[in-house]
Amino acid sequence: MSTVKLRPHHILCTQNFVGHGYNEEFADHMKRMIDDLVQGGDITLHEGCDDICSKCPNNDEGKCTSLDKVDRMDRDVLKVCGLAYGERLKYKDASLQAKEKIFSTEEFARICGDCEWYETCKRILF
């Protein structure tokens, strides 16, 4: 199994994904990525468009059209979890850190509150 390049905030998104997405192609791709990750995959924390972004309609030839928001989210996840770009770790370890340091704290609303999927995640978590 290869290492997945993953934006830091996607550690959050992948844990609460319920099949909804920007479009069917994106949702199918996201499901396949998550299936691989939860089966013991490794991730490398990546700055910019990652392996999940490859099917995202906000990916314009390798550039994210929502860059300001997702860059802020990425930086916040790195800071709160004590991680760094380029770091390689087990997906399950990164997921556990996010659960403990973000999802179970007020950091969740601060980091994800302006995301279009925030209410969906909130219903799953609480």
Backbone as XML, in Angstrom:
<?xml version="1.0"?>
<chain id="A" units="angstrom">
  <residue number="1" name="MET">
    <atom name="N" x="0.845" y="-1.177" z="0.000"/>
    <atom name="CA" x="0.000" y="0.000" z="0.000"/>
    <atom name="C" x="0.892" y="1.242" z="0.000"/>
  </residue>
  <residue number="2" name="SER">
    <atom name="N" x="0.615" y="2.171" z="-0.875"/>
    <atom name="CA" x="1.446" y="3.360" z="-0.972"/>
    <atom name="C" x="1.025" y="4.408" z="0.064"/>
  </residue>
  <residue number="3" name="THR">
    <atom name="N" x="1.894" y="5.372" z="0.248"/>
    <atom name="CA" x="1.618" y="6.472" z="1.161"/>
    <atom name="C" x="0.731" y="7.489" z="0.456"/>
  </residue>
  <residue number="4" name="VAL">
    <atom name="N" x="-0.293" y="7.951" z="1.158"/>
    <atom name="CA" x="-1.233" y="8.926" z="0.617"/>
    <atom name="C" x="-0.789" y="10.325" z="1.020"/>
  </residue>
  <residue number="5" name="LYS">
    <atom name="N" x="-0.701" y="11.228" z="0.029"/>
    <atom name="CA" x="-0.445" y="12.638" z="0.325"/>
    <atom name="C" x="-1.776" y="13.218" z="0.819"/>
  </residue>
  <residue number="6" name="LEU">
    <atom name="N" x="-1.752" y="13.811" z="2.026"/>
    <atom name="CA" x="-2.995" y="14.283" z="2.630"/>
    <atom name="C" x="-2.817" y="15.676" z="3.219"/>
  </residue>
  <residue number="7" name="ARG">
    <atom name="N" x="-3.695" y="16.592" z="2.827"/>
    <atom name="CA" x="-3.729" y="17.912" z="3.475"/>
    <atom name="C" x="-4.099" y="17.678" z="4.928"/>
  </residue>
  <residue number="8" name="PRO">
    <atom name="N" x="-3.551" y="18.439" z="5.857"/>
    <atom name="CA" x="-3.862" y="18.222" z="7.272"/>
    <atom name="C" x="-5.352" y="18.262" z="7.611"/>
  </residue>
  <residue number="9" name="HIS">
    <atom name="N" x="-6.103" y="19.190" z="7.041"/>
    <atom name="CA" x="-7.528" y="19.236" z="7.407"/>
    <atom name="C" x="-8.299" y="18.028" z="6.874"/>
  </residue>
  <residue number="10" name="HIS">
    <atom name="N" x="-7.756" y="17.323" z="5.901"/>
    <atom name="CA" x="-8.424" y="16.123" z="5.407"/>
    <atom name="C" x="-8.386" y="14.979" z="6.424"/>
  </residue>
  <residue number="11" name="ILE">
    <atom name="N" x="-7.517" y="15.083" z="7.421"/>
    <atom name="CA" x="-7.555" y="14.117" z="8.531"/>
    <atom name="C" x="-8.922" y="14.208" z="9.203"/>
  </residue>
  <residue number="12" name="LEU">
    <atom name="N" x="-9.473" y="15.409" z="9.256"/>
    <atom name="CA" x="-10.795" y="15.621" z="9.855"/>
    <atom name="C" x="-11.895" y="15.149" z="8.907"/>
  </residue>
  <residue number="13" name="CYS">
    <atom name="N" x="-11.837" y="15.597" z="7.676"/>
    <atom name="CA" x="-12.883" y="15.294" z="6.694"/>
    <atom name="C" x="-13.078" y="13.788" z="6.496"/>
  </residue>
  <residue number="14" name="THR">
    <atom name="N" x="-11.987" y="13.063" z="6.448"/>
    <atom name="CA" x="-12.073" y="11.631" z="6.167"/>
    <atom name="C" x="-12.742" y="10.855" z="7.299"/>
  </residue>
  <residue number="15" name="GLN">
    <atom name="N" x="-12.715" y="11.384" z="8.499"/>
    <atom name="CA" x="-13.313" y="10.672" z="9.627"/>
    <atom name="C" x="-14.830" y="10.791" z="9.685"/>
  </residue>
  <residue number="16" name="ASN">
    <atom name="N" x="-15.381" y="11.833" z="9.079"/>
    <atom name="CA" x="-16.821" y="12.067" z="9.173"/>
    <atom name="C" x="-17.529" y="11.976" z="7.827"/>
  </residue>
  <residue number="17" name="PHE">
    <atom name="N" x="-16.854" y="11.472" z="6.846"/>
    <atom name="CA" x="-17.439" y="11.364" z="5.510"/>
    <atom name="C" x="-18.587" y="10.358" z="5.511"/>
  </residue>
  <residue number="18" name="VAL">
    <atom name="N" x="-19.742" y="10.771" z="4.980"/>
    <atom name="CA" x="-20.915" y="9.892" z="4.950"/>
    <atom name="C" x="-21.453" y="9.690" z="3.533"/>
  </residue>
  <residue number="19" name="GLY">
    <atom name="N" x="-20.611" y="9.949" z="2.535"/>
    <atom name="CA" x="-21.028" y="9.704" z="1.166"/>
    <atom name="C" x="-21.470" y="10.934" z="0.408"/>
  </residue>
  <residue number="20" name="HIS">
    <atom name="N" x="-21.591" y="12.055" z="1.088"/>
    <atom name="CA" x="-21.952" y="13.301" z="0.407"/>
    <atom name="C" x="-20.679" y="13.937" z="-0.124"/>
  </residue>
  <residue number="21" name="GLY">
    <atom name="N" x="-20.812" y="14.655" z="-1.203"/>
    <atom name="CA" x="-19.647" y="15.322" z="-1.759"/>
    <atom name="C" x="-20.059" y="16.365" z="-2.760"/>
  </residue>
  <residue number="22" name="TYR">
    <atom name="N" x="-19.079" y="16.966" z="-3.364"/>
    <atom name="CA" x="-19.337" y="18.011" z="-4.350"/>
    <atom name="C" x="-20.066" y="17.442" z="-5.565"/>
  </residue>
  <residue number="23" name="ASN">
    <atom name="N" x="-19.736" y="16.198" z="-5.907"/>
    <atom name="CA" x="-20.386" y="15.495" z="-7.013"/>
    <atom name="C" x="-20.122" y="13.994" z="-6.826"/>
  </residue>
  <residue number="24" name="GLU">
    <atom name="N" x="-20.719" y="13.177" z="-7.668"/>
    <atom name="CA" x="-20.597" y="11.725" z="-7.519"/>
    <atom name="C" x="-19.165" y="11.235" z="-7.704"/>
  </residue>
  <residue number="25" name="GLU">
    <atom name="N" x="-18.459" y="11.806" z="-8.668"/>
    <atom name="CA" x="-17.072" y="11.401" z="-8.917"/>
    <atom name="C" x="-16.211" y="11.666" z="-7.680"/>
  </residue>
  <residue number="26" name="PHE">
    <atom name="N" x="-16.372" y="12.843" z="-7.085"/>
    <atom name="CA" x="-15.611" y="13.175" z="-5.888"/>
    <atom name="C" x="-15.974" y="12.225" z="-4.743"/>
  </residue>
  <residue number="27" name="ALA">
    <atom name="N" x="-17.267" y="12.005" z="-4.515"/>
    <atom name="CA" x="-17.714" y="11.153" z="-3.407"/>
    <atom name="C" x="-17.187" y="9.719" z="-3.562"/>
  </residue>
  <residue number="28" name="ASP">
    <atom name="N" x="-17.232" y="9.178" z="-4.767"/>
    <atom name="CA" x="-16.714" y="7.825" z="-5.012"/>
    <atom name="C" x="-15.214" y="7.757" z="-4.745"/>
  </residue>
  <residue number="29" name="HIS">
    <atom name="N" x="-14.484" y="8.771" z="-5.200"/>
    <atom name="CA" x="-13.038" y="8.829" z="-4.980"/>
    <atom name="C" x="-12.715" y="8.931" z="-3.488"/>
  </residue>
  <residue number="30" name="MET">
    <atom name="N" x="-13.457" y="9.783" z="-2.790"/>
    <atom name="CA" x="-13.245" y="9.964" z="-1.350"/>
    <atom name="C" x="-13.474" y="8.643" z="-0.612"/>
  </residue>
  <residue number="31" name="LYS">
    <atom name="N" x="-14.527" y="7.937" z="-0.961"/>
    <atom name="CA" x="-14.812" y="6.651" z="-0.314"/>
    <atom name="C" x="-13.668" y="5.663" z="-0.534"/>
  </residue>
  <residue number="32" name="ARG">
    <atom name="N" x="-13.157" y="5.578" z="-1.747"/>
    <atom name="CA" x="-12.036" y="4.663" z="-2.030"/>
    <atom name="C" x="-10.796" y="5.058" z="-1.226"/>
  </residue>
  <residue number="33" name="MET">
    <atom name="N" x="-10.514" y="6.351" z="-1.163"/>
    <atom name="CA" x="-9.347" y="6.828" z="-0.405"/>
    <atom name="C" x="-9.490" y="6.454" z="1.073"/>
  </residue>
  <residue number="34" name="ILE">
    <atom name="N" x="-10.658" y="6.693" z="1.631"/>
    <atom name="CA" x="-10.892" y="6.396" z="3.049"/>
    <atom name="C" x="-10.778" y="4.896" z="3.303"/>
  </residue>
  <residue number="35" name="ASP">
    <atom name="N" x="-11.345" y="4.099" z="2.424"/>
    <atom name="CA" x="-11.237" y="2.636" z="2.581"/>
    <atom name="C" x="-9.779" y="2.203" z="2.667"/>
  </residue>
  <residue number="36" name="ASP">
    <atom name="N" x="-8.933" y="2.754" z="1.811"/>
    <atom name="CA" x="-7.502" y="2.423" z="1.833"/>
    <atom name="C" x="-6.852" y="2.896" z="3.133"/>
  </residue>
  <residue number="37" name="LEU">
    <atom name="N" x="-7.193" y="4.116" z="3.561"/>
    <atom name="CA" x="-6.587" y="4.683" z="4.769"/>
    <atom name="C" x="-6.943" y="3.886" z="6.019"/>
  </residue>
  <residue number="38" name="VAL">
    <atom name="N" x="-8.201" y="3.529" z="6.170"/>
    <atom name="CA" x="-8.608" y="2.833" z="7.400"/>
    <atom name="C" x="-8.097" y="1.395" z="7.447"/>
  </residue>
  <residue number="39" name="GLN">
    <atom name="N" x="-7.647" y="0.873" z="6.337"/>
    <atom name="CA" x="-7.064" y="-0.467" z="6.321"/>
    <atom name="C" x="-5.582" y="-0.449" z="6.660"/>
  </residue>
  <residue number="40" name="GLY">
    <atom name="N" x="-5.125" y="0.641" z="7.260"/>
    <atom name="CA" x="-3.754" y="0.688" z="7.735"/>
    <atom name="C" x="-2.835" y="1.557" z="6.914"/>
  </residue>
  <residue number="41" name="GLY">
    <atom name="N" x="-3.382" y="2.488" z="6.185"/>
    <atom name="CA" x="-2.571" y="3.325" z="5.319"/>
    <atom name="C" x="-1.695" y="4.332" z="6.045"/>
  </residue>
  <residue number="42" name="ASP">
    <atom name="N" x="-0.613" y="4.685" z="5.393"/>
    <atom name="CA" x="0.273" y="5.753" z="5.856"/>
    <atom name="C" x="-0.080" y="7.020" z="5.109"/>
  </residue>
  <residue number="43" name="ILE">
    <atom name="N" x="0.158" y="8.161" z="5.766"/>
    <atom name="CA" x="-0.040" y="9.448" z="5.115"/>
    <atom name="C" x="1.226" y="10.287" z="5.231"/>
  </residue>
  <residue number="44" name="THR">
    <atom name="N" x="1.401" y="11.166" z="4.274"/>
    <atom name="CA" x="2.404" y="12.215" z="4.359"/>
    <atom name="C" x="1.637" y="13.518" z="4.333"/>
  </residue>
  <residue number="45" name="LEU">
    <atom name="N" x="1.844" y="14.350" z="5.343"/>
    <atom name="CA" x="1.132" y="15.620" z="5.424"/>
    <atom name="C" x="1.634" y="16.541" z="4.322"/>
  </residue>
  <residue number="46" name="HIS">
    <atom name="N" x="0.718" y="16.947" z="3.475"/>
    <atom name="CA" x="1.057" y="17.618" z="2.227"/>
    <atom name="C" x="0.476" y="19.028" z="2.188"/>
  </residue>
  <residue number="47" name="GLU">
    <atom name="N" x="1.271" y="19.968" z="1.720"/>
    <atom name="CA" x="0.802" y="21.347" z="1.550"/>
    <atom name="C" x="0.279" y="21.514" z="0.133"/>
  </residue>
  <residue number="48" name="GLY">
    <atom name="N" x="-0.932" y="21.992" z="0.004"/>
    <atom name="CA" x="-1.545" y="22.179" z="-1.311"/>
    <atom name="C" x="-2.420" y="20.995" z="-1.681"/>
  </residue>
  <residue number="49" name="CYS">
    <atom name="N" x="-2.816" y="20.954" z="-2.951"/>
    <atom name="CA" x="-3.707" y="19.888" z="-3.410"/>
    <atom name="C" x="-3.077" y="18.521" z="-3.178"/>
  </residue>
  <residue number="50" name="ASP">
    <atom name="N" x="-3.859" y="17.624" z="-2.596"/>
    <atom name="CA" x="-3.373" y="16.288" z="-2.230"/>
    <atom name="C" x="-4.070" y="15.227" z="-3.070"/>
  </residue>
  <residue number="51" name="ASP">
    <atom name="N" x="-3.943" y="13.972" z="-2.651"/>
    <atom name="CA" x="-4.534" y="12.874" z="-3.404"/>
    <atom name="C" x="-6.064" y="12.924" z="-3.404"/>
  </residue>
  <residue number="52" name="ILE">
    <atom name="N" x="-6.673" y="13.406" z="-2.348"/>
    <atom name="CA" x="-8.128" y="13.555" z="-2.323"/>
    <atom name="C" x="-8.571" y="14.654" z="-3.276"/>
  </residue>
  <residue number="53" name="CYS">
    <atom name="N" x="-7.817" y="15.731" z="-3.328"/>
    <atom name="CA" x="-8.167" y="16.888" z="-4.169"/>
    <atom name="C" x="-8.192" y="16.566" z="-5.656"/>
  </residue>
  <residue number="54" name="SER">
    <atom name="N" x="-7.615" y="15.458" z="-6.058"/>
    <atom name="CA" x="-7.512" y="15.160" z="-7.490"/>
    <atom name="C" x="-8.874" y="15.085" z="-8.171"/>
  </residue>
  <residue number="55" name="LYS">
    <atom name="N" x="-9.933" y="14.798" z="-7.432"/>
    <atom name="CA" x="-11.285" y="14.714" z="-8.012"/>
    <atom name="C" x="-12.190" y="15.836" z="-7.527"/>
  </residue>
  <residue number="56" name="CYS">
    <atom name="N" x="-11.634" y="16.825" z="-6.873"/>
    <atom name="CA" x="-12.428" y="17.923" z="-6.326"/>
    <atom name="C" x="-12.702" y="18.987" z="-7.396"/>
  </residue>
  <residue number="57" name="PRO">
    <atom name="N" x="-13.946" y="19.463" z="-7.507"/>
    <atom name="CA" x="-14.241" y="20.507" z="-8.486"/>
    <atom name="C" x="-13.588" y="21.856" z="-8.145"/>
  </residue>
  <residue number="58" name="ASN">
    <atom name="N" x="-13.084" y="22.013" z="-6.917"/>
    <atom name="CA" x="-12.370" y="23.234" z="-6.534"/>
    <atom name="C" x="-10.888" y="23.175" z="-6.893"/>
  </residue>
  <residue number="59" name="ASN">
    <atom name="N" x="-10.468" y="22.071" z="-7.517"/>
    <atom name="CA" x="-9.082" y="21.905" z="-7.961"/>
    <atom name="C" x="-8.998" y="22.381" z="-9.415"/>
  </residue>
  <residue number="60" name="ASP">
    <atom name="N" x="-8.353" y="23.504" z="-9.604"/>
    <atom name="CA" x="-8.194" y="24.082" z="-10.936"/>
    <atom name="C" x="-6.747" y="23.895" z="-11.375"/>
  </residue>
  <residue number="61" name="GLU">
    <atom name="N" x="-6.499" y="22.771" z="-12.046"/>
    <atom name="CA" x="-5.167" y="22.422" z="-12.536"/>
    <atom name="C" x="-4.111" y="22.463" z="-11.432"/>
  </residue>
  <residue number="62" name="GLY">
    <atom name="N" x="-4.445" y="21.851" z="-10.308"/>
    <atom name="CA" x="-3.503" y="21.750" z="-9.196"/>
    <atom name="C" x="-3.544" y="22.903" z="-8.218"/>
  </residue>
  <residue number="63" name="LYS">
    <atom name="N" x="-4.424" y="23.865" z="-8.441"/>
    <atom name="CA" x="-4.576" y="25.010" z="-7.535"/>
    <atom name="C" x="-5.979" y="24.977" z="-6.941"/>
  </residue>
  <residue number="64" name="CYS">
    <atom name="N" x="-6.068" y="25.115" z="-5.636"/>
    <atom name="CA" x="-7.355" y="25.094" z="-4.943"/>
    <atom name="C" x="-8.024" y="26.461" z="-5.036"/>
  </residue>
  <residue number="65" name="THR">
    <atom name="N" x="-9.271" y="26.478" z="-5.480"/>
    <atom name="CA" x="-9.993" y="27.745" z="-5.581"/>
    <atom name="C" x="-10.543" y="28.193" z="-4.226"/>
  </residue>
  <residue number="66" name="SER">
    <atom name="N" x="-10.436" y="27.356" z="-3.200"/>
    <atom name="CA" x="-10.828" y="27.711" z="-1.828"/>
    <atom name="C" x="-9.588" y="27.844" z="-0.951"/>
  </residue>
  <residue number="67" name="LEU">
    <atom name="N" x="-8.492" y="28.252" z="-1.543"/>
    <atom name="CA" x="-7.186" y="28.176" z="-0.905"/>
    <atom name="C" x="-7.086" y="28.892" z="0.435"/>
  </residue>
  <residue number="68" name="ASP">
    <atom name="N" x="-7.588" y="30.104" z="0.555"/>
    <atom name="CA" x="-7.436" y="30.845" z="1.811"/>
    <atom name="C" x="-8.042" y="30.087" z="2.980"/>
  </residue>
  <residue number="69" name="LYS">
    <atom name="N" x="-9.263" y="29.592" z="2.800"/>
    <atom name="CA" x="-9.950" y="28.880" z="3.880"/>
    <atom name="C" x="-9.235" y="27.571" z="4.224"/>
  </residue>
  <residue number="70" name="VAL">
    <atom name="N" x="-8.922" y="26.762" z="3.228"/>
    <atom name="CA" x="-8.330" y="25.456" z="3.519"/>
    <atom name="C" x="-6.892" y="25.585" z="4.006"/>
  </residue>
  <residue number="71" name="ASP">
    <atom name="N" x="-6.169" y="26.587" z="3.546"/>
    <atom name="CA" x="-4.822" y="26.813" z="4.089"/>
    <atom name="C" x="-4.887" y="27.130" z="5.582"/>
  </residue>
  <residue number="72" name="ARG">
    <atom name="N" x="-5.829" y="27.977" z="5.973"/>
    <atom name="CA" x="-5.999" y="28.302" z="7.393"/>
    <atom name="C" x="-6.355" y="27.042" z="8.185"/>
  </residue>
  <residue number="73" name="MET">
    <atom name="N" x="-7.268" y="26.251" z="7.649"/>
    <atom name="CA" x="-7.658" y="25.013" z="8.327"/>
    <atom name="C" x="-6.453" y="24.082" z="8.470"/>
  </residue>
  <residue number="74" name="ASP">
    <atom name="N" x="-5.669" y="23.947" z="7.398"/>
    <atom name="CA" x="-4.475" y="23.090" z="7.441"/>
    <atom name="C" x="-3.505" y="23.558" z="8.527"/>
  </residue>
  <residue number="75" name="ARG">
    <atom name="N" x="-3.213" y="24.849" z="8.535"/>
    <atom name="CA" x="-2.274" y="25.389" z="9.542"/>
    <atom name="C" x="-2.795" y="25.158" z="10.956"/>
  </residue>
  <residue number="76" name="ASP">
    <atom name="N" x="-4.090" y="25.342" z="11.156"/>
    <atom name="CA" x="-4.671" y="25.144" z="12.485"/>
    <atom name="C" x="-4.579" y="23.683" z="12.935"/>
  </residue>
  <residue number="77" name="VAL">
    <atom name="N" x="-4.852" y="22.758" z="12.031"/>
    <atom name="CA" x="-4.752" y="21.333" z="12.371"/>
    <atom name="C" x="-3.311" y="20.989" z="12.739"/>
  </residue>
  <residue number="78" name="LEU">
    <atom name="N" x="-2.352" y="21.462" z="11.949"/>
    <atom name="CA" x="-0.942" y="21.196" z="12.249"/>
    <atom name="C" x="-0.582" y="21.724" z="13.634"/>
  </residue>
  <residue number="79" name="LYS">
    <atom name="N" x="-0.968" y="22.957" z="13.902"/>
    <atom name="CA" x="-0.611" y="23.588" z="15.177"/>
    <atom name="C" x="-1.244" y="22.860" z="16.364"/>
  </residue>
  <residue number="80" name="VAL">
    <atom name="N" x="-2.529" y="22.623" z="16.289"/>
    <atom name="CA" x="-3.242" y="21.995" z="17.407"/>
    <atom name="C" x="-2.749" y="20.570" z="17.661"/>
  </residue>
  <residue number="81" name="CYS">
    <atom name="N" x="-2.437" y="19.849" z="16.608"/>
    <atom name="CA" x="-2.011" y="18.452" z="16.750"/>
    <atom name="C" x="-0.494" y="18.300" z="16.885"/>
  </residue>
  <residue number="82" name="GLY">
    <atom name="N" x="0.253" y="19.393" z="16.767"/>
    <atom name="CA" x="1.708" y="19.312" z="16.889"/>
    <atom name="C" x="2.354" y="18.561" z="15.746"/>
  </residue>
  <residue number="83" name="LEU">
    <atom name="N" x="1.842" y="18.759" z="14.539"/>
    <atom name="CA" x="2.348" y="18.072" z="13.351"/>
    <atom name="C" x="3.017" y="19.069" z="12.417"/>
  </residue>
  <residue number="84" name="ALA">
    <atom name="N" x="3.633" y="18.564" z="11.343"/>
    <atom name="CA" x="4.323" y="19.434" z="10.387"/>
    <atom name="C" x="4.173" y="18.874" z="8.974"/>
  </residue>
  <residue number="85" name="TYR">
    <atom name="N" x="4.178" y="19.780" z="7.985"/>
    <atom name="CA" x="4.170" y="19.341" z="6.591"/>
    <atom name="C" x="5.373" y="18.437" z="6.340"/>
  </residue>
  <residue number="86" name="GLY">
    <atom name="N" x="5.145" y="17.407" z="5.539"/>
    <atom name="CA" x="6.201" y="16.462" z="5.207"/>
    <atom name="C" x="6.286" y="15.295" z="6.176"/>
  </residue>
  <residue number="87" name="GLU">
    <atom name="N" x="5.611" y="15.405" z="7.302"/>
    <atom name="CA" x="5.637" y="14.334" z="8.297"/>
    <atom name="C" x="4.864" y="13.127" z="7.763"/>
  </residue>
  <residue number="88" name="ARG">
    <atom name="N" x="5.434" y="11.948" z="7.993"/>
    <atom name="CA" x="4.783" y="10.700" z="7.576"/>
    <atom name="C" x="4.338" y="9.967" z="8.831"/>
  </residue>
  <residue number="89" name="LEU">
    <atom name="N" x="3.075" y="9.519" z="8.835"/>
    <atom name="CA" x="2.557" y="8.792" z="9.986"/>
    <atom name="C" x="1.406" y="7.893" z="9.559"/>
  </residue>
  <residue number="90" name="LYS">
    <atom name="N" x="1.037" y="7.017" z="10.453"/>
    <atom name="CA" x="-0.102" y="6.131" z="10.211"/>
    <atom name="C" x="-1.372" y="6.959" z="10.259"/>
  </residue>
  <residue number="91" name="TYR">
    <atom name="N" x="-2.269" y="6.693" z="9.329"/>
    <atom name="CA" x="-3.539" y="7.408" z="9.305"/>
    <atom name="C" x="-4.277" y="7.245" z="10.628"/>
  </residue>
  <residue number="92" name="LYS">
    <atom name="N" x="-4.260" y="6.022" z="11.184"/>
    <atom name="CA" x="-4.999" y="5.792" z="12.434"/>
    <atom name="C" x="-4.431" y="6.640" z="13.574"/>
  </residue>
  <residue number="93" name="ASP">
    <atom name="N" x="-3.133" y="6.879" z="13.593"/>
    <atom name="CA" x="-2.529" y="7.724" z="14.627"/>
    <atom name="C" x="-2.942" y="9.189" z="14.444"/>
  </residue>
  <residue number="94" name="ALA">
    <atom name="N" x="-2.924" y="9.652" z="13.206"/>
    <atom name="CA" x="-3.338" y="11.029" z="12.926"/>
    <atom name="C" x="-4.819" y="11.219" z="13.267"/>
  </residue>
  <residue number="95" name="SER">
    <atom name="N" x="-5.630" y="10.227" z="12.958"/>
    <atom name="CA" x="-7.067" y="10.295" z="13.260"/>
    <atom name="C" x="-7.311" y="10.379" z="14.758"/>
  </residue>
  <residue number="96" name="LEU">
    <atom name="N" x="-6.579" y="9.585" z="15.509"/>
    <atom name="CA" x="-6.727" y="9.602" z="16.961"/>
    <atom name="C" x="-6.333" y="10.957" z="17.536"/>
  </residue>
  <residue number="97" name="GLN">
    <atom name="N" x="-5.242" y="11.525" z="17.049"/>
    <atom name="CA" x="-4.830" y="12.857" z="17.504"/>
    <atom name="C" x="-5.918" y="13.880" z="17.223"/>
  </residue>
  <residue number="98" name="ALA">
    <atom name="N" x="-6.498" y="13.830" z="16.040"/>
    <atom name="CA" x="-7.551" y="14.780" z="15.674"/>
    <atom name="C" x="-8.778" y="14.604" z="16.570"/>
  </residue>
  <residue number="99" name="LYS">
    <atom name="N" x="-9.134" y="13.373" z="16.867"/>
    <atom name="CA" x="-10.281" y="13.132" z="17.754"/>
    <atom name="C" x="-10.037" y="13.734" z="19.121"/>
  </residue>
  <residue number="100" name="GLU">
    <atom name="N" x="-8.848" y="13.486" z="19.661"/>
    <atom name="CA" x="-8.539" y="13.947" z="21.016"/>
    <atom name="C" x="-8.326" y="15.447" z="21.109"/>
  </residue>
  <residue number="101" name="LYS">
    <atom name="N" x="-7.675" y="16.037" z="20.114"/>
    <atom name="CA" x="-7.276" y="17.442" z="20.214"/>
    <atom name="C" x="-8.192" y="18.419" z="19.482"/>
  </residue>
  <residue number="102" name="ILE">
    <atom name="N" x="-9.053" y="17.886" z="18.599"/>
    <atom name="CA" x="-9.932" y="18.783" z="17.838"/>
    <atom name="C" x="-11.394" y="18.418" z="18.033"/>
  </residue>
  <residue number="103" name="PHE">
    <atom name="N" x="-11.787" y="17.214" z="17.665"/>
    <atom name="CA" x="-13.202" y="16.861" z="17.714"/>
    <atom name="C" x="-13.790" y="16.890" z="19.118"/>
  </residue>
  <residue number="104" name="SER">
    <atom name="N" x="-13.000" y="16.583" z="20.124"/>
    <atom name="CA" x="-13.526" y="16.551" z="21.489"/>
    <atom name="C" x="-13.282" y="17.863" z="22.238"/>
  </residue>
  <residue number="105" name="THR">
    <atom name="N" x="-12.939" y="18.924" z="21.505"/>
    <atom name="CA" x="-12.673" y="20.214" z="22.135"/>
    <atom name="C" x="-13.377" y="21.329" z="21.349"/>
  </residue>
  <residue number="106" name="GLU">
    <atom name="N" x="-13.271" y="22.537" z="21.864"/>
    <atom name="CA" x="-13.841" y="23.697" z="21.168"/>
    <atom name="C" x="-13.051" y="24.058" z="19.906"/>
  </residue>
  <residue number="107" name="GLU">
    <atom name="N" x="-11.908" y="23.431" z="19.694"/>
    <atom name="CA" x="-11.129" y="23.654" z="18.472"/>
    <atom name="C" x="-11.923" y="23.256" z="17.224"/>
  </residue>
  <residue number="108" name="PHE">
    <atom name="N" x="-12.804" y="22.288" z="17.360"/>
    <atom name="CA" x="-13.591" y="21.828" z="16.216"/>
    <atom name="C" x="-14.386" y="22.989" z="15.611"/>
  </residue>
  <residue number="109" name="ALA">
    <atom name="N" x="-15.116" y="23.717" z="16.421"/>
    <atom name="CA" x="-15.906" y="24.848" z="15.912"/>
    <atom name="C" x="-14.996" y="25.949" z="15.368"/>
  </residue>
  <residue number="110" name="ARG">
    <atom name="N" x="-13.885" y="26.179" z="16.024"/>
    <atom name="CA" x="-12.978" y="27.236" z="15.577"/>
    <atom name="C" x="-12.358" y="26.901" z="14.230"/>
  </residue>
  <residue number="111" name="ILE">
    <atom name="N" x="-11.897" y="25.675" z="14.074"/>
    <atom name="CA" x="-11.222" y="25.272" z="12.841"/>
    <atom name="C" x="-12.210" y="25.039" z="11.700"/>
  </residue>
  <residue number="112" name="CYS">
    <atom name="N" x="-13.317" y="24.392" z="11.993"/>
    <atom name="CA" x="-14.222" y="23.928" z="10.939"/>
    <atom name="C" x="-15.518" y="24.725" z="10.817"/>
  </residue>
  <residue number="113" name="GLY">
    <atom name="N" x="-15.733" y="25.679" z="11.682"/>
    <atom name="CA" x="-17.014" y="26.387" z="11.728"/>
    <atom name="C" x="-17.464" y="27.022" z="10.432"/>
  </residue>
  <residue number="114" name="ASP">
    <atom name="N" x="-16.538" y="27.441" z="9.577"/>
    <atom name="CA" x="-16.944" y="28.078" z="8.322"/>
    <atom name="C" x="-16.909" y="27.120" z="7.123"/>
  </residue>
  <residue number="115" name="CYS">
    <atom name="N" x="-16.750" y="25.838" z="7.390"/>
    <atom name="CA" x="-16.764" y="24.826" z="6.334"/>
    <atom name="C" x="-18.211" y="24.494" z="5.959"/>
  </residue>
  <residue number="116" name="GLU">
    <atom name="N" x="-18.453" y="24.276" z="4.673"/>
    <atom name="CA" x="-19.809" y="23.952" z="4.231"/>
    <atom name="C" x="-20.302" y="22.613" z="4.778"/>
  </residue>
  <residue number="117" name="TRP">
    <atom name="N" x="-19.397" y="21.776" z="5.232"/>
    <atom name="CA" x="-19.776" y="20.456" z="5.753"/>
    <atom name="C" x="-19.825" y="20.431" z="7.282"/>
  </residue>
  <residue number="118" name="TYR">
    <atom name="N" x="-19.622" y="21.563" z="7.928"/>
    <atom name="CA" x="-19.551" y="21.626" z="9.397"/>
    <atom name="C" x="-20.788" y="21.032" z="10.066"/>
  </residue>
  <residue number="119" name="GLU">
    <atom name="N" x="-21.969" y="21.412" z="9.634"/>
    <atom name="CA" x="-23.202" y="20.907" z="10.261"/>
    <atom name="C" x="-23.333" y="19.396" z="10.090"/>
  </residue>
  <residue number="120" name="THR">
    <atom name="N" x="-22.919" y="18.884" z="8.953"/>
    <atom name="CA" x="-22.962" y="17.425" z="8.725"/>
    <atom name="C" x="-22.035" y="16.735" z="9.721"/>
  </residue>
  <residue number="121" name="CYS">
    <atom name="N" x="-20.819" y="17.227" z="9.863"/>
    <atom name="CA" x="-19.869" y="16.638" z="10.799"/>
    <atom name="C" x="-20.364" y="16.757" z="12.245"/>
  </residue>
  <residue number="122" name="LYS">
    <atom name="N" x="-20.926" y="17.909" z="12.564"/>
    <atom name="CA" x="-21.423" y="18.143" z="13.913"/>
    <atom name="C" x="-22.510" y="17.131" z="14.289"/>
  </residue>
  <residue number="123" name="ARG">
    <atom name="N" x="-23.403" y="16.829" z="13.348"/>
    <atom name="CA" x="-24.448" y="15.832" z="13.603"/>
    <atom name="C" x="-23.845" y="14.453" z="13.834"/>
  </residue>
  <residue number="124" name="ILE">
    <atom name="N" x="-22.782" y="14.132" z="13.124"/>
    <atom name="CA" x="-22.139" y="12.824" z="13.282"/>
    <atom name="C" x="-21.439" y="12.727" z="14.641"/>
  </residue>
  <residue number="125" name="LEU">
    <atom name="N" x="-20.789" y="13.792" z="15.021"/>
    <atom name="CA" x="-19.976" y="13.788" z="16.241"/>
    <atom name="C" x="-20.805" y="13.918" z="17.521"/>
  </residue>
  <residue number="126" name="PHE">
    <atom name="N" x="-21.884" y="14.645" z="17.431"/>
    <atom name="CA" x="-22.642" y="14.934" z="18.658"/>
    <atom name="C" x="-24.030" y="14.421" z="18.532"/>
  </residue>
</chain>
